[in-house]
Amino acid sequence: MIRKKQPKKEMIIDLTGPEGNAFVLLGYAKRIARKIGMNGVEAKNIQTEMTNGDYEHLVETFDKYFGDYVILER
C-alpha cells in the first residue's frame, strides 16, 4: 500500500521549559544543521557563534540560522 506523504509537523521549542536550556539548544542546532545538509564545520561555526555571548545572544543566533525550521516560544 502506498500512502501520500504526510506533512511535517513544525518543531516548537518552549524556551521556558527544559528544552530552552542553552546546552539543549546547542544540541538541537547540531542536529538540525545536519538534517538540512550543513557540513560539520558550518554547524560548529554556528555553535561557536551561539556561545559568543549571553543566553539572549544564543537564542537570537539559533533563530537566525534555524528560524525557518523551528518555532521558539517564551
Beta strands, then each sheet from edge to edge (+ up, - down):
strand 1: 11-14
strand 2: 70-73
sheet 1: 1+ 2+
end
